[in-house]
Amino acid sequence: MKIVAMVGSVRKDSYNKKLANFMQDRYKETVEIEQLPIDQLPFFNEDEEFSPPAIVKEVKEKILNSDGVLFVTPEYNHSVPGVLKNAIDWLSRVDKVMVKKPIMIVGASKSLLGTARAQMHLRQILNSPGLSALTLPGNEVFVGVSHDKIDENGVLTDEPTIQFIDTVIDNFINWIENTKTFK
Ligand SMILES: Cc1cc2nc3c(=O)[nH]c(=O)nc-3n(C[C@H](O)[C@H](O)[C@H](O)COP(=O)(O)O)c2cc1C
């Protein structure tokens, strides 16, 4: 199974990037997770949407050819960071590659809420007509107090969190298989 991931932080020591790296490595026997270079996308420009830069076509193609998309989002001012929203805006137009795409959302922040508000907002965004993505119901992954759960080497060390993400990844994979049979 092939999953592409979008990480909403370009920061070198990003907790969300570390969480994405951890998931990529931990689940590599069951699912291939590839991180998309959304930090290289130019600002969305409606004038260019029918003949977009090559990097936009490349990212869209990878999403089309994937079985699902993993969003790994920080929370900026109670919402998703601009880098993520910019990518989403490109994806919502012309060929609309997110339509009916299975989505799993995780996020890490130092606060107790662990990106809960950003994730609620992200679900709302993904439900807009140009995206119409299928977000995994009944499963939410909020990695709060991330500085105590991800060590100085960037490894997620908090065992209850690891076991919880194991369960949610399993749920996501099973759900993708089931949504495929509905087609
Ligand atoms: C512009 C900005 C806005 C932020 N707003 C929030 C917020 O609304 N809620 C929150 O929990 N943390 C907020 N933070 C703190 C981030 O959760 C923290 O910087 C986190 O480490 C960012 O994710 P990263 O480590 O993956 O880069 C904000 C940080 C920045 C730079």
The ligand as a MOL file (V3000), in Angstrom:
LIG
                    3D

  0  0  0     0  0            999 V3000
M  V30 BEGIN CTAB
M  V30 COUNTS 31 33 0 0 0
M  V30 BEGIN ATOM
M  V30 1 C 2.8350 31.3750 13.8490 0
M  V30 2 C 2.6370 30.3570 14.9520 0
M  V30 3 C 1.3730 30.1770 15.4890 0
M  V30 4 C 1.1570 29.2040 16.4730 0
M  V30 5 N -0.0970 28.9810 16.9170 0
M  V30 6 C -0.3280 27.9210 17.7500 0
M  V30 7 C -1.6650 27.5690 18.1040 0
M  V30 8 O -2.6310 28.1930 17.6990 0
M  V30 9 N -1.8360 26.4920 18.9050 0
M  V30 10 C -0.7760 25.7400 19.3680 0
M  V30 11 O -0.9820 24.7640 20.0760 0
M  V30 12 N 0.4980 26.0610 19.0470 0
M  V30 13 C 0.7410 27.1310 18.2520 0
M  V30 14 N 2.0220 27.4410 17.8800 0
M  V30 15 C 3.1360 26.6460 18.4400 0
M  V30 16 C 3.3810 25.4280 17.5720 0
M  V30 17 O 2.5000 24.3960 17.9870 0
M  V30 18 C 4.8400 24.9670 17.7460 0
M  V30 19 O 5.6950 25.9710 17.2470 0
M  V30 20 C 5.0870 23.6430 17.0360 0
M  V30 21 O 6.3270 23.1500 17.4650 0
M  V30 22 C 5.0590 23.8120 15.5290 0
M  V30 23 O 5.1750 22.5780 14.8990 0
M  V30 24 P 6.5720 22.0150 14.3700 0
M  V30 25 O 7.3940 21.6740 15.5830 0
M  V30 26 O 6.2200 20.7980 13.5760 0
M  V30 27 O 7.2400 23.0780 13.5350 0
M  V30 28 C 2.2520 28.4270 16.9300 0
M  V30 29 C 3.5370 28.6460 16.3920 0
M  V30 30 C 3.7250 29.5960 15.4240 0
M  V30 31 C 5.1040 29.7790 14.8260 0
M  V30 END ATOM
M  V30 BEGIN BOND
M  V30 1 1 1 2
M  V30 2 1 2 3
M  V30 3 2 2 30
M  V30 4 2 3 4
M  V30 5 1 4 5
M  V30 6 1 4 28
M  V30 7 2 5 6
M  V30 8 1 6 7
M  V30 9 1 6 13
M  V30 10 2 7 8
M  V30 11 1 7 9
M  V30 12 1 9 10
M  V30 13 2 10 11
M  V30 14 1 10 12
M  V30 15 2 12 13
M  V30 16 1 13 14
M  V30 17 1 14 15
M  V30 18 1 14 28
M  V30 19 1 15 16
M  V30 20 1 16 17
M  V30 21 1 16 18
M  V30 22 1 18 19
M  V30 23 1 18 20
M  V30 24 1 20 21
M  V30 25 1 20 22
M  V30 26 1 22 23
M  V30 27 1 23 24
M  V30 28 2 24 25
M  V30 29 1 24 26
M  V30 30 1 24 27
M  V30 31 2 28 29
M  V30 32 1 29 30
M  V30 33 1 30 31
M  V30 END BOND
M  V30 END CTAB
M  END
